[in-house]
Amino acid sequence: MTAWDGRRREAAVGDTAVGDTAVAEVMAELAGLDDPKTRAVNERHGDDHGVNLGKLRALAKRLKTQQELALRLWQTGDSAARLLAILICRPKAFGRDELDAMLRQARTPKVHDWLVNYVVKKSPHSEELRLAWFADPDPVVASAGWALTSERVRKKPEGLDLDGLLDIIEARMKDAPDRLQWAMNECLSHIGIEHAEHRARAIGIGERLEVLKDYPTPPNCTSPFAPVWINEMVSRRTPTP
């Protein structure tokens, strides 16, 4: 039995605070918050829930941190319940294998994104998982490795081979599946934004590959096209005379 299986078993029995009734009450509240219009919008982006995220956060604030309830909600497989679980869990309470299993279960974009950003990045296992996921043959799992690498590029670049990362991006990003491509593009952009010595090469790679060049961008938002993104963020940091 794995550590994750053991934790699931612990959450399933012997804890009256997170019994079936408590879980059912939360699931009923989530069902009441489900809005068909919100669901339709989310489904266009690959997500399968209809709960307004602001209302979901308000529910999480009311519930406060409850690790065992979070485990039970995650087990339901329901995307809204899993998003709520992410908001009320204790990120440092999860083992490395638990987080690996959860990521592989998180197949919708929002659950995947929140799990990486709100839980894995706060975990003591984040670097070990970054290295494992970065090389994973599953492109969705690999995208999590690239997201964690972007975090290191921004906050703790010591020890990273930035030239090597740019080599991989240049060779593979153009033909990568969507979510992996997006994560690689984000890493490319952060290398260009944060590291002036690599900026010209990062911009050049973006210009040659043209990934996300035509991505529809709302007014007053920055395009994810790497050359535009890099130049815009650098310009914001440059003092005006």
N, C-alpha and C positions, 0 to 999 in steps of 0.2 A: 504493500500500500504506500503510495506517495505521500509526501507532506501535504500536498493540496487535498488529496482524498481524505486524509485524516482531519484536516480543518473543516472540510465540508461535513464530515460525520459529526464533529463536535458541534457545529452550528445547527445541525438537524435534530439533535436530541439533547435532552437534559438541561435546557436553558429556557426557563419560562419567559424570560424577558424578550426572547425572539421566537416564541412559539408560532404555530401556524396561524393563530388568530391575528397576531401582530403583523405578520407578513401579509396576510389577506387584507388587513385594513389599509396598509400602505399601497398594495396593488390596486385596491378599489379606488383610493384617492388618485392614483396615477391615471386610472381609467377615466375618472371624472374630469381630469384635466386634458384628456386627449381631444384635440380639435381637428376635424377633417381638413380644414384649409391648411393648417400647419403641417399636417401629415403629407398633404399633396406637395407642398413646397419641399419638405425634407426628402421625399421620395425621389424628387428630381436630382438630388445630390447623393443618392444611394443610401440614405438613412430610412429606417422603417418605424419611426415613432411620430406621434403627433402632439407631444407636450411642449409647450412654450418653455424655452430654457430659463427665462426669468422666473417663471412660476416653479420650475423644477428647483432652482437655486433657493427660492423662498421656502419650499418644503424641506430642503436639506438643512437650511438654517434653523428651522423649527425642530427638526429631529436631532440636530447636533451630531457629534461623532459617536457612532455605534458600530464597532467593528463586526460583531457577530451578525447584526442585522444586515450589514453590507454584504457579508458572505451569503446570507440567505437570499438576498435580492439578486445577487450576481447569478446564483444557481438557477433562477427562473428562466434565464435566457432572453428575457424581455429587454429590449434596448433602453427604454425609459427607466426601467428598474436598474439596469446596469449603470446608466449615467448617474442615477441617484446614489447607487452603491459607491461609486467613485468619489462622490462629494462627501459622503459621511464615513468613509473608511479611515484607517490609520495607515498611511503609506509605508511606514517603516516596520509594520507588523507582518508584512508579507515576506515569505522566503523567496529565494531566487527561482526555484522550480514553480512555485505558485504563480509568480508574475509571468513566467514563460508560458505556462498553460493558459492563463487569462488572456494574454496577447493573442494567442492562436485561436482563442474562442471569439475574440472581438473582431468580427468580420465587417461591421458597418463602420464607415469613416469616422463618425462622431465619437463612438465608443472607443475606437482605436486611438484617436487623437487625444481624448481626455485621459485615457489610461496612461499613455506615454507621458503627457505633460503634467498631469496632476498627481500621479502615483509613482511611476517608474523613475522620473527625474528626481524625486525626493527619497528614493530608496538607496540604501547602502550597496545594493547590488547593481546599480545603474551602469557602472563601467563594465562589469563582467557581462551584463546583458547586451550592452552596446556592441562589444566585440563579437559575441555569439550571433546576434541578429544581423549585424552588418554583412556577414558572410553566408546568411541563410539562403537556400535556393528558392524559398517562397518569397516572391517580390513584395507582398504585403508585410511580412515579417521583416524583410530587409529594409523596408521603408522606415520602420521603427528604429533600426540601427542607424540609419542616416539622420533621422530626426535627433537622436541622442548625440550623434557626431556634430551636428549643427550647434547644439547646445555647448559642446566643448570648444568648438571654433570661436564662439562668442565669449565664453566665460573662463575657459581653462585650456588654452591651446597648447600649453607646454607638452611636448612629447608627440604631438600630432605631426604627421608628414603631410603638410598642406600641398606640396607639389605632387605627391603621390595621389592625394584625393582629387586634385585637378586632372591628373592623368586619367583616373577612372571615370570621372564625370565626362571628360572630353570623348572618351572611347565608348561609353555606354548610355549616356543620358538620352540621346536622341531617340533610341529605339526601346527605351525602358517602358514597362507598363505604367499606366497613369499615376498611381499613387507613389510608386517608386520614383518615377520621373519628377513628380512634384517635390519629393523629399530631397532628391539630388540637386534640383534647381535651387531649393532653399539653401542648401549647403554651399553651393557655388556662390550665391548672392552674399551670404554671410562672410565667406572668405574675402570677397571683394570689398565688402563694407568695412570689415574689422582689420584687415591686414593690407596696408598700403603697398607693401612690396609685391603683393600678388594681385593687385587691383587690375592692372592693365591686362594681365593674362586672363583673369576671370571675366572681364568685360569682353575680351576677344573671343573666348569660348562661347559666351552667350550670343554674341553677334553671329558667329559662324553656324551655330546649331539652331538658332531661332526658336528654341523651345519656349512656348507660352507667349510668343511675340504678339499673337492676335487674340490673346485671352481677353474676353469682355470685362472691362474694368469700370465700375460705377464712377460718376463724377466725384472729385475730391478724394479718390482712393489711389494708391500707388499701384501701378502695374506690376505683376509678378515676373515680367520679362526681365531677366537678370541685369542687362545693361542699364535699363531704366531704373530698376529698384536700387541698384548700387549707387548710381549717380544721384538719385533723389535723396537717399539716406546720408550720403557723404556731404551733400550740399547743406543739409539741415544742421550738420555738425560744424560747418565752416563759419567762423565768425564773420559777420558782415562789416565792412570797413566803416 
